[in-house]
């Protein structure tokens, strides 16, 4: 299936799909961004995890769309956002994509909600655009050494292979369904929360021309996500840190962010893993709706 013909196999109830065209004068260095929109109310932007897309929030969006106008972004090169040859996927480049969404749609009083990599981007975007951001909810921030490789032995082997010079691009282009399922289940306390149709959707996206290059670059970008922690204290908006009890982060990683952000609220979700939006969307919805 060609990139042009590719369409999501999952529809999130109540959403419509939209795109932001590249800005003029950038000579092809910027791609089209795709996002889902739903609901009414103050703007809320959802930022997904490593190796996922806007549909990651399929269960959360319907629970909050009565209180917010929700924008769920496909980060640059991911989901159905355009893959630009030679593009960077380090933290500043991905953050630039988030900031495009806020500025081109002229969003103000925004609640930024990010999970994993998206949590880091929510915090750094808030640091850059304090006049637009009302609140940040950072779920299982992906800002610690090891990252997804802490999930399981299989994840360590696969991610290590993807990052290996020479053979890495070849390994990144081979993604058997059982391996992807197993790696993602390593981020869940309740493994049944990973639906087969969602795995199939991720595999379809993974088959887009050039996506293996994006996936490898995102794993290579982990040091830039760790470095971005230095920006957290610049955030002026209220912050709520959310962690799954069984997240890949260690208690010491969580304490380090609590100490870095002493005024932030903190919630730990019992028995939940890294992908809280998949297994406990009700917890996030309650937290968000209570503050709408």
DRENVOLUM-260670 format. One record per residue (C-alpha): x, y, z. Coordinates in Angstrom, 2 decimals. Layout:
<nodes>
{{X,Y,Z}}
...
</nodes>
This chain:
<nodes>
{{0.00,0.00,0.00}}
{{1.47,3.34,-0.98}}
{{1.78,6.22,1.48}}
{{-0.86,8.14,-0.44}}
{{-3.35,5.27,-0.25}}
{{-2.70,4.52,3.42}}
{{-5.60,5.36,5.71}}
{{-6.08,4.55,9.39}}
{{-7.84,1.27,10.05}}
{{-9.20,2.61,13.35}}
{{-11.72,5.42,13.73}}
{{-11.78,7.23,17.07}}
{{-15.45,8.06,17.80}}
{{-16.32,11.73,17.40}}
{{-13.08,12.69,15.68}}
{{-12.34,14.24,12.31}}
{{-8.95,14.11,10.60}}
{{-7.09,17.28,9.59}}
{{-3.70,18.32,8.27}}
{{-1.34,21.27,8.57}}
{{0.55,22.02,5.38}}
{{4.28,22.79,5.49}}
{{5.07,26.46,5.93}}
{{6.26,28.35,2.88}}
{{9.93,29.03,2.26}}
{{11.40,26.02,4.05}}
{{12.49,24.18,0.88}}
{{10.96,20.82,1.74}}
{{12.51,20.62,5.20}}
{{9.11,20.51,6.88}}
{{6.33,18.00,6.29}}
{{2.57,17.93,6.50}}
{{1.27,17.19,10.00}}
{{-1.88,15.17,10.59}}
{{-4.07,15.49,13.68}}
{{-7.46,14.36,14.94}}
{{-9.94,16.84,16.38}}
{{-13.00,16.25,18.56}}
{{-15.24,17.92,21.10}}
{{-15.93,21.42,22.35}}
{{-14.44,23.59,25.04}}
{{-10.96,24.82,25.90}}
{{-8.20,23.37,23.70}}
{{-6.38,20.23,24.78}}
{{-3.49,18.72,22.82}}
{{-2.56,15.03,23.08}}
{{1.00,13.93,22.30}}
{{1.66,10.23,21.82}}
{{4.41,7.81,22.82}}
{{7.40,6.32,21.03}}
{{6.33,4.20,18.00}}
{{2.65,5.11,18.17}}
{{0.30,7.78,16.77}}
{{-2.85,9.81,17.49}}
{{-4.96,6.63,17.71}}
{{-3.02,5.80,20.86}}
{{-5.66,7.97,22.59}}
{{-8.64,6.17,21.06}}
{{-10.14,5.36,24.48}}
{{-9.31,8.69,26.14}}
{{-10.69,11.13,23.55}}
{{-14.38,10.13,23.93}}
{{-14.07,10.52,27.71}}
{{-12.91,14.15,27.56}}
{{-14.52,15.53,24.38}}
{{-17.51,16.94,26.32}}
{{-15.14,19.25,28.23}}
{{-12.39,20.04,25.72}}
{{-11.70,20.63,22.06}}
{{-9.19,17.82,21.65}}
{{-6.34,17.84,19.14}}
{{-4.43,14.53,18.95}}
{{-1.28,15.06,16.89}}
{{0.73,12.61,14.82}}
{{4.26,13.78,15.66}}
{{6.51,14.58,12.66}}
{{7.10,11.49,10.51}}
{{4.89,9.32,12.72}}
{{1.36,8.06,12.24}}
{{0.19,9.70,9.02}}
{{2.28,12.85,9.27}}
{{4.61,13.26,6.30}}
{{8.00,11.55,6.29}}
{{10.60,14.05,5.10}}
{{13.87,12.49,3.89}}
{{16.81,13.57,6.01}}
{{14.64,15.14,8.72}}
{{15.76,15.18,12.34}}
{{13.73,13.40,15.00}}
{{15.54,14.66,18.05}}
{{13.65,16.48,20.77}}
{{13.94,20.04,19.39}}
{{12.72,18.92,15.95}}
{{9.72,17.06,17.35}}
{{8.95,19.97,19.65}}
{{8.91,22.26,16.62}}
{{6.09,20.13,15.21}}
{{4.05,20.53,18.39}}
{{4.66,24.28,18.38}}
{{3.48,24.46,14.76}}
{{0.15,22.99,15.83}}
{{-0.32,25.52,18.63}}
{{0.78,28.56,16.65}}
{{-0.80,27.79,13.27}}
{{-4.15,26.96,14.87}}
{{-3.60,29.96,17.19}}
{{-4.45,27.94,20.28}}
{{-4.43,29.64,23.68}}
{{-5.25,28.46,27.21}}
{{-4.07,25.00,26.10}}
{{-3.86,21.92,28.27}}
{{-0.92,19.86,26.99}}
{{-1.13,16.14,27.72}}
{{1.74,13.91,26.68}}
{{2.61,10.29,27.36}}
{{6.18,8.96,27.25}}
{{8.08,10.95,24.60}}
{{4.97,13.12,24.36}}
{{5.29,14.02,28.05}}
{{8.77,15.43,27.47}}
{{7.51,17.41,24.47}}
{{4.55,18.75,26.45}}
{{6.92,20.11,29.09}}
{{9.43,21.65,26.68}}
{{6.69,23.15,24.52}}
{{5.20,24.75,27.62}}
{{8.63,26.18,28.41}}
{{8.82,27.72,24.93}}
{{5.23,28.99,24.70}}
{{4.16,30.06,28.20}}
{{1.63,32.52,26.80}}
{{-0.31,29.69,25.14}}
{{-0.16,26.89,27.73}}
{{-2.53,26.72,30.68}}
{{-1.51,23.36,32.15}}
{{0.73,20.34,31.50}}
{{-0.06,16.72,32.30}}
{{3.09,14.65,31.78}}
{{2.42,10.89,31.82}}
{{5.39,8.51,32.23}}
{{7.95,10.97,30.89}}
{{10.46,9.14,28.64}}
{{13.55,10.94,29.92}}
{{15.69,8.23,31.51}}
{{18.50,6.03,30.27}}
{{17.47,2.73,28.70}}
{{13.93,3.75,27.84}}
{{11.91,1.00,26.14}}
{{14.89,-1.36,26.44}}
{{13.91,-1.72,30.12}}
{{10.65,-3.30,29.00}}
{{11.94,-6.84,28.41}}
{{14.83,-8.90,27.11}}
{{13.20,-8.92,23.66}}
{{12.96,-5.12,23.67}}
{{16.63,-4.83,24.65}}
{{17.65,-7.14,21.83}}
{{15.47,-5.46,19.20}}
{{16.24,-1.86,20.14}}
{{19.92,-2.70,20.53}}
{{19.88,-4.20,17.05}}
{{18.08,-1.19,15.57}}
{{20.74,1.11,17.02}}
{{23.68,-0.98,15.80}}
{{25.65,0.68,12.99}}
{{25.45,-1.12,9.66}}
{{22.71,-3.65,10.39}}
{{20.47,-1.21,12.30}}
{{18.52,0.06,9.28}}
{{17.86,-3.51,8.14}}
{{16.58,-4.58,11.56}}
{{14.42,-1.44,11.81}}
{{12.70,-2.43,8.58}}
{{11.72,-5.88,9.86}}
{{8.89,-5.81,12.40}}
{{7.13,-9.15,12.93}}
{{3.72,-8.79,14.53}}
{{4.47,-11.15,17.46}}
{{7.60,-9.14,18.32}}
{{5.82,-5.78,18.20}}
{{2.97,-7.15,20.30}}
{{5.36,-8.57,22.89}}
{{7.36,-5.34,23.16}}
{{4.23,-3.22,23.59}}
{{2.78,-5.62,26.15}}
{{5.94,-5.00,28.17}}
{{4.61,-1.48,28.72}}
{{1.32,-2.64,30.22}}
{{0.30,-3.84,33.63}}
{{-2.82,-5.32,32.03}}
{{-1.68,-6.93,28.78}}
{{-5.25,-7.37,27.56}}
{{-5.39,-3.59,27.08}}
{{-3.38,-4.03,23.86}}
{{-6.02,-4.68,21.18}}
{{-5.15,-6.64,18.05}}
{{-6.66,-4.00,15.79}}
{{-4.32,-1.42,17.30}}
{{-1.29,-3.64,16.69}}
{{-2.45,-4.08,13.09}}
{{-2.79,-0.30,12.70}}
{{0.74,0.27,14.02}}
{{2.07,-2.35,11.61}}
{{0.32,-0.62,8.70}}
{{1.98,2.66,9.63}}
{{5.28,0.84,10.08}}
{{5.02,-0.26,6.45}}
{{4.94,3.29,5.11}}
{{7.92,4.04,2.83}}
{{10.70,5.50,4.95}}
{{9.11,4.70,8.30}}
{{11.90,2.37,9.38}}
{{14.29,5.33,9.12}}
{{11.97,7.38,11.33}}
{{11.68,4.59,13.90}}
{{15.45,4.19,14.12}}
{{15.95,7.95,14.42}}
{{13.41,8.18,17.24}}
{{15.24,5.51,19.24}}
{{18.50,7.33,18.56}}
{{16.91,10.53,19.89}}
{{16.64,9.27,23.48}}
{{19.72,11.27,24.64}}
{{18.03,14.46,23.44}}
{{14.91,13.59,25.46}}
{{17.05,13.04,28.54}}
{{18.84,16.35,27.93}}
{{15.47,18.11,27.66}}
{{14.93,17.60,31.41}}
{{17.01,20.74,31.89}}
{{14.11,22.71,30.40}}
{{11.49,21.48,32.87}}
{{12.06,24.16,35.53}}
{{11.35,26.84,32.90}}
{{7.69,25.79,32.70}}
{{5.45,28.43,34.25}}
{{2.15,26.56,33.90}}
{{0.94,24.12,36.58}}
{{2.31,20.60,36.03}}
{{0.86,17.24,36.97}}
{{3.26,14.29,36.79}}
{{1.57,10.92,36.32}}
{{3.38,7.58,36.52}}
{{2.25,4.01,36.26}}
{{3.39,1.95,39.22}}
{{4.95,-0.50,36.75}}
{{6.31,2.09,34.34}}
{{9.78,1.51,32.86}}
{{11.07,4.45,34.90}}
{{12.56,3.54,38.25}}
{{11.49,5.13,41.54}}
{{14.74,7.09,41.44}}
{{13.82,8.51,38.00}}
{{10.43,9.61,39.31}}
{{11.90,11.16,42.45}}
{{14.41,13.06,40.31}}
{{11.57,14.72,38.40}}
{{9.63,15.41,41.58}}
{{12.72,17.15,42.97}}
{{13.24,19.05,39.70}}
{{9.58,20.19,39.79}}
{{8.81,20.64,43.50}}
{{5.49,22.44,42.91}}
{{4.12,19.79,40.51}}
{{1.25,17.54,41.49}}
{{2.11,13.83,41.44}}
{{-0.07,10.77,40.83}}
{{1.02,7.14,40.68}}
{{-1.48,4.77,39.08}}
{{-1.51,1.37,40.84}}
{{-0.62,-1.68,38.71}}
{{-0.44,0.40,35.50}}
{{2.54,0.35,33.15}}
{{3.95,2.78,30.58}}
{{0.89,3.05,28.32}}
{{-1.67,4.45,30.75}}
{{-3.76,5.91,27.90}}
{{-4.39,2.34,26.73}}
{{-5.05,0.58,30.03}}
{{-6.37,3.31,32.36}}
{{-7.83,6.12,30.24}}
{{-10.44,6.62,32.97}}
{{-7.76,7.83,35.39}}
{{-6.51,10.43,32.92}}
{{-10.05,11.46,32.00}}
{{-11.00,12.01,35.64}}
{{-7.87,14.06,36.22}}
{{-8.48,16.21,33.13}}
{{-12.23,16.65,33.50}}
{{-11.94,17.71,37.12}}
{{-9.78,20.65,36.01}}
{{-11.71,21.65,32.85}}
</nodes>
